[in-house]
Amino acid sequence: MLQRSQTLFLLGVFILSLLLLTGTITRFTLEGSEFVLKHSGLFDAAGEKMGVATWPLSLFFIMVAALSFLNIFFYRHRIRQMRIAVFLILLNAGMVVMMFFYTAVAKSQLEGALVLHQWRFIVPPISMILLYFAFRRIRRDELMVKAFDRIR
């Protein structure tokens, strides 16, 4: 059952959430110097960590990656798989809010800085779309199994 289409959607969410852990979320430029906001904090051009602690954001990224990977292996428990998919959609929505929040916190520390959001800002909405597609496919499978049981 691992060859189902929802498995591909969940695997896509897993890979995208791992990409969030690899690089820059937002770049700030202030008077010729550059600062970057990553999942692990705000860093200056020399790589020294500034005062913004973003460990909740890292926790969200790790939770989404782990749950989406584990959800692939719950193919025998479709109801549980659907619930986890909905929970992951909500986590991704929270992730978007937290990314904007930490960008605002970093911008308040760097007064007058120019904010340049990186492509990683669109990863959670894409993940939400993939999770919605996975949810629909899981639901379709569950309805098909129930219909088959009625026929028997």
Summary of the structure (lengths in Angstrom):
residues: 152
radius of gyration: 19.0
end to end distance: 21.5
largest distance: 72.8
contacts: 460
relative contact order: 0.20
helix: 65%
strand: 14%
